[in-house]
Amino acid sequence: GEANIQLFDISSISKMRQRKWVWWLALCSYRFACRLDQLRTNALSPHDDVLRRDYRRRQRNLLQNTLDLLEELADMDGGRRHDTIGAAVCEHLADTYLWNNDETGLGNAESRQRTDTGSVKSPSPCAASYQPYRKVTVDCLNKAHDHLMNGIKKLTPLLVKAREGKSAIE
């Protein structure tokens, strides 16, 4: 409830190249990105487009930072131990291109829409004409596609490994 906040510059921690700090920074970046998404969808006015774009830009930067730090961890560990998290981050990045370009500017993975009274509700499931991506540009679709494909590439080795393990059991 205080009006004061404290900011700490932790950028020097990432230069230490210690696994625990890189992991901590990756998770903090991811959590901050998720928090920005919550703030953007729940706390901002639907007419505050400039602030929404700023939050979206910051969210993308934080998610990209998370991916970079996870790659750094993979280099430190000599393998890909965090591919499922990386794939989830790629999916979040794709969502920032898909769900932030709808008619109201309020879209997210839950397809929420603002009503005339200002409340938020889910669209009717029987609305055959509902097209959640109708306002998404081709450029945004391509960027979302690229991030989703990157996530799939991260998961492919895990799927192959799981199939090999299943074949060995049979």
MIDRENVEX-643562 format. One record per residue (C-alpha): residue in one letter; y, z, x; residue number from 1. Coordinates in nm, 3 decimals, always signed. Layout:
MIDRENVEX-643562
+---+---------+---------+---------+-----+
: r :       Y :       Z :       X :   k :
+---+---------+---------+---------+-----+
: A :       Y :       Z :       X : NUM :
...
+---+---------+---------+---------+-----+
//
This chain:
MIDRENVEX-643562
+---+---------+---------+---------+-----+
: r :       Y :       Z :       X :   k :
+---+---------+---------+---------+-----+
: G :  +0.000 :  +0.000 :  +0.000 :   1 :
: E :  +0.236 :  -0.011 :  +0.296 :   2 :
: A :  +0.494 :  -0.283 :  +0.339 :   3 :
: N :  +0.437 :  -0.310 :  +0.716 :   4 :
: I :  +0.165 :  -0.512 :  +0.879 :   5 :
: Q :  +0.053 :  -0.532 :  +1.239 :   6 :
: L :  -0.033 :  -0.858 :  +1.407 :   7 :
: F :  -0.248 :  -0.876 :  +1.716 :   8 :
: D :  -0.279 :  -1.174 :  +1.948 :   9 :
: I :  -0.651 :  -1.200 :  +2.014 :  10 :
: S :  -0.647 :  -1.547 :  +2.166 :  11 :
: S :  -0.712 :  -1.405 :  +2.514 :  12 :
: I :  -1.045 :  -1.265 :  +2.390 :  13 :
: S :  -1.179 :  -1.616 :  +2.336 :  14 :
: K :  -1.115 :  -1.697 :  +2.700 :  15 :
: M :  -1.339 :  -1.412 :  +2.817 :  16 :
: R :  -1.648 :  -1.623 :  +2.745 :  17 :
: Q :  -1.848 :  -1.323 :  +2.633 :  18 :
: R :  -2.093 :  -1.404 :  +2.359 :  19 :
: K :  -2.005 :  -1.105 :  +2.139 :  20 :
: W :  -1.632 :  -1.189 :  +2.138 :  21 :
: V :  -1.686 :  -1.556 :  +2.065 :  22 :
: W :  -1.920 :  -1.461 :  +1.779 :  23 :
: W :  -1.664 :  -1.209 :  +1.648 :  24 :
: L :  -1.383 :  -1.467 :  +1.661 :  25 :
: A :  -1.599 :  -1.726 :  +1.483 :  26 :
: L :  -1.680 :  -1.485 :  +1.201 :  27 :
: C :  -1.318 :  -1.369 :  +1.173 :  28 :
: S :  -1.200 :  -1.730 :  +1.150 :  29 :
: Y :  -1.458 :  -1.799 :  +0.880 :  30 :
: R :  -1.369 :  -1.487 :  +0.680 :  31 :
: F :  -0.995 :  -1.561 :  +0.702 :  32 :
: A :  -1.059 :  -1.917 :  +0.581 :  33 :
: C :  -1.259 :  -1.788 :  +0.284 :  34 :
: R :  -0.988 :  -1.535 :  +0.206 :  35 :
: L :  -0.721 :  -1.807 :  +0.212 :  36 :
: D :  -0.927 :  -2.003 :  -0.041 :  37 :
: Q :  -0.939 :  -1.697 :  -0.268 :  38 :
: L :  -0.567 :  -1.639 :  -0.234 :  39 :
: R :  -0.489 :  -2.004 :  -0.299 :  40 :
: T :  -0.697 :  -2.020 :  -0.617 :  41 :
: N :  -0.624 :  -1.674 :  -0.758 :  42 :
: A :  -0.282 :  -1.560 :  -0.639 :  43 :
: L :  -0.066 :  -1.869 :  -0.615 :  44 :
: S :  +0.129 :  -2.024 :  -0.896 :  45 :
: P :  -0.008 :  -2.362 :  -1.006 :  46 :
: H :  +0.335 :  -2.511 :  -0.938 :  47 :
: D :  +0.363 :  -2.393 :  -0.577 :  48 :
: D :  +0.229 :  -2.712 :  -0.420 :  49 :
: V :  +0.394 :  -2.660 :  -0.080 :  50 :
: L :  +0.234 :  -2.319 :  -0.030 :  51 :
: R :  -0.102 :  -2.450 :  -0.156 :  52 :
: R :  -0.094 :  -2.733 :  +0.098 :  53 :
: D :  -0.002 :  -2.487 :  +0.372 :  54 :
: Y :  -0.293 :  -2.258 :  +0.277 :  55 :
: R :  -0.529 :  -2.557 :  +0.266 :  56 :
: R :  -0.410 :  -2.674 :  +0.610 :  57 :
: R :  -0.457 :  -2.325 :  +0.753 :  58 :
: Q :  -0.798 :  -2.298 :  +0.591 :  59 :
: R :  -0.909 :  -2.627 :  +0.748 :  60 :
: N :  -0.781 :  -2.516 :  +1.090 :  61 :
: L :  -0.969 :  -2.187 :  +1.064 :  62 :
: L :  -1.289 :  -2.360 :  +0.956 :  63 :
: Q :  -1.260 :  -2.611 :  +1.239 :  64 :
: N :  -1.200 :  -2.323 :  +1.480 :  65 :
: T :  -1.516 :  -2.159 :  +1.348 :  66 :
: L :  -1.716 :  -2.476 :  +1.419 :  67 :
: D :  -1.569 :  -2.501 :  +1.769 :  68 :
: L :  -1.659 :  -2.140 :  +1.845 :  69 :
: L :  -2.012 :  -2.187 :  +1.710 :  70 :
: E :  -2.051 :  -2.488 :  +1.939 :  71 :
: E :  -1.930 :  -2.275 :  +2.228 :  72 :
: L :  -2.191 :  -2.014 :  +2.135 :  73 :
: A :  -2.460 :  -2.282 :  +2.130 :  74 :
: D :  -2.355 :  -2.386 :  +2.481 :  75 :
: M :  -2.370 :  -2.022 :  +2.597 :  76 :
: D :  -2.710 :  -1.965 :  +2.437 :  77 :
: G :  -2.854 :  -2.296 :  +2.552 :  78 :
: G :  -2.947 :  -2.398 :  +2.199 :  79 :
: R :  -2.846 :  -2.425 :  +1.837 :  80 :
: R :  -2.901 :  -2.081 :  +1.697 :  81 :
: H :  -2.626 :  -2.094 :  +1.435 :  82 :
: D :  -2.687 :  -2.429 :  +1.268 :  83 :
: T :  -2.717 :  -2.295 :  +0.915 :  84 :
: I :  -2.380 :  -2.120 :  +0.943 :  85 :
: G :  -2.231 :  -2.435 :  +1.095 :  86 :
: A :  -2.365 :  -2.641 :  +0.805 :  87 :
: A :  -2.210 :  -2.399 :  +0.555 :  88 :
: V :  -1.876 :  -2.426 :  +0.736 :  89 :
: C :  -1.903 :  -2.807 :  +0.719 :  90 :
: E :  -1.961 :  -2.780 :  +0.345 :  91 :
: H :  -1.651 :  -2.559 :  +0.308 :  92 :
: L :  -1.450 :  -2.814 :  +0.505 :  93 :
: A :  -1.571 :  -3.091 :  +0.275 :  94 :
: D :  -1.475 :  -2.882 :  -0.027 :  95 :
: T :  -1.118 :  -2.856 :  +0.101 :  96 :
: Y :  -1.094 :  -3.234 :  +0.068 :  97 :
: L :  -1.270 :  -3.260 :  -0.269 :  98 :
: W :  -1.149 :  -2.970 :  -0.477 :  99 :
: N :  -0.787 :  -2.953 :  -0.370 : 100 :
: N :  -0.682 :  -3.290 :  -0.504 : 101 :
: D :  -0.753 :  -3.249 :  -0.873 : 102 :
: E :  -0.496 :  -3.281 :  -1.145 : 103 :
: T :  -0.386 :  -2.915 :  -1.149 : 104 :
: G :  -0.425 :  -2.840 :  -0.781 : 105 :
: L :  -0.641 :  -2.543 :  -0.877 : 106 :
: G :  -0.986 :  -2.692 :  -0.838 : 107 :
: N :  -1.259 :  -2.527 :  -0.639 : 108 :
: A :  -1.636 :  -2.527 :  -0.628 : 109 :
: E :  -1.647 :  -2.356 :  -0.967 : 110 :
: S :  -1.447 :  -2.636 :  -1.136 : 111 :
: R :  -1.192 :  -2.399 :  -1.281 : 112 :
: Q :  -0.909 :  -2.532 :  -1.495 : 113 :
: R :  -0.584 :  -2.368 :  -1.604 : 114 :
: T :  -0.521 :  -2.350 :  -1.978 : 115 :
: D :  -0.186 :  -2.365 :  -2.159 : 116 :
: T :  -0.173 :  -1.985 :  -2.164 : 117 :
: G :  -0.213 :  -1.969 :  -1.787 : 118 :
: S :  -0.563 :  -1.825 :  -1.792 : 119 :
: V :  -0.845 :  -1.979 :  -1.592 : 120 :
: K :  -1.160 :  -2.105 :  -1.761 : 121 :
: S :  -1.459 :  -2.322 :  -1.681 : 122 :
: P :  -1.472 :  -2.670 :  -1.833 : 123 :
: S :  -1.699 :  -2.732 :  -2.126 : 124 :
: P :  -2.045 :  -2.833 :  -2.001 : 125 :
: C :  -2.076 :  -3.091 :  -2.278 : 126 :
: A :  -1.760 :  -3.273 :  -2.175 : 127 :
: A :  -1.917 :  -3.606 :  -2.080 : 128 :
: S :  -1.581 :  -3.745 :  -1.973 : 129 :
: Y :  -1.512 :  -3.465 :  -1.724 : 130 :
: Q :  -1.472 :  -3.625 :  -1.382 : 131 :
: P :  -1.397 :  -3.356 :  -1.124 : 132 :
: Y :  -1.312 :  -3.602 :  -0.844 : 133 :
: R :  -1.098 :  -3.850 :  -1.037 : 134 :
: K :  -0.781 :  -3.754 :  -0.845 : 135 :
: V :  -0.945 :  -3.751 :  -0.501 : 136 :
: T :  -0.826 :  -4.025 :  -0.268 : 137 :
: V :  -1.062 :  -4.251 :  -0.077 : 138 :
: D :  -0.941 :  -4.097 :  +0.248 : 139 :
: C :  -1.030 :  -3.748 :  +0.125 : 140 :
: L :  -1.370 :  -3.868 :  +0.003 : 141 :
: N :  -1.439 :  -4.021 :  +0.346 : 142 :
: K :  -1.338 :  -3.700 :  +0.524 : 143 :
: A :  -1.552 :  -3.490 :  +0.290 : 144 :
: H :  -1.842 :  -3.730 :  +0.348 : 145 :
: D :  -1.804 :  -3.699 :  +0.726 : 146 :
: H :  -1.808 :  -3.319 :  +0.710 : 147 :
: L :  -2.111 :  -3.317 :  +0.480 : 148 :
: M :  -2.297 :  -3.558 :  +0.709 : 149 :
: N :  -2.213 :  -3.334 :  +1.004 : 150 :
: G :  -2.363 :  -3.040 :  +0.815 : 151 :
: I :  -2.676 :  -3.240 :  +0.735 : 152 :
: K :  -2.710 :  -3.334 :  +1.103 : 153 :
: K :  -2.700 :  -2.965 :  +1.189 : 154 :
: L :  -2.979 :  -2.890 :  +0.941 : 155 :
: T :  -3.205 :  -3.186 :  +1.022 : 156 :
: P :  -3.367 :  -3.031 :  +1.333 : 157 :
: L :  -3.440 :  -2.716 :  +1.137 : 158 :
: L :  -3.605 :  -2.918 :  +0.860 : 159 :
: V :  -3.817 :  -3.110 :  +1.113 : 160 :
: K :  -3.920 :  -2.785 :  +1.278 : 161 :
: A :  -4.014 :  -2.635 :  +0.940 : 162 :
: R :  -4.221 :  -2.942 :  +0.854 : 163 :
: E :  -4.400 :  -2.925 :  +1.189 : 164 :
: G :  -4.478 :  -2.558 :  +1.132 : 165 :
: K :  -4.610 :  -2.635 :  +0.785 : 166 :
: S :  -4.828 :  -2.918 :  +0.920 : 167 :
: A :  -4.972 :  -2.690 :  +1.189 : 168 :
: I :  -5.073 :  -2.436 :  +0.924 : 169 :
: E :  -5.247 :  -2.697 :  +0.708 : 170 :
+---+---------+---------+---------+-----+
//
